[in-house]
């Protein structure tokens, strides 16, 4: 099978894969974790205090 280097769209980190899936959009696991954490707590950065 042909090896493909997927580059993360967020951090440009390269990941080598052999499954041949080129979707045109790829996010590495590290960025997925960061995205998930930021989506779970979108208002913990002080925005929720703006109403006081």
N, C-alpha and C positions, 0 to 999 in steps of 0.2 A: 504493500500500500504506500501511496505517496504521502510524505510527511509535509504538513502544513504548519507554518508559524502564524498563530493568531496573535494579533496585537490588541491589547486592551484599549478601548476607546477613551478611557478616562486617564490612565496613567502610562499608556504606551508600553507596558510590560509585555514581553513576548512569551507565548506559551506554545510549545511544540505539541502537535496532536497528530494522530494517525487516522482519526475517524472520517476525515475528508469533508467535514461539515463546515462550509464557508457561508455563514449567514449574512456577512457584511456588517454585523454588529456583535461585538464581543466585550464582555466585562470579566476581568479576572476575579478569582474567588476573594482576594483581599478587598477589592473595590466593592464586591457584592456585600461583604460583611459591613463595610462602612456605610453603604447605601441603606442596608436593612436597619442598622442602628439609628441612622439619622431619620429614617421614616417612622420608626417606632416612637421616637421622642422628638418631634419637630419643634415643640415649644419649650424645651428645657434650656434654650440658649438665652433666656431672659425676655423673650417676646411676650410671654404670658403676664409679665409684670407691668406691661405698658398701660394697662387699664386702671392702675391705681393712682 
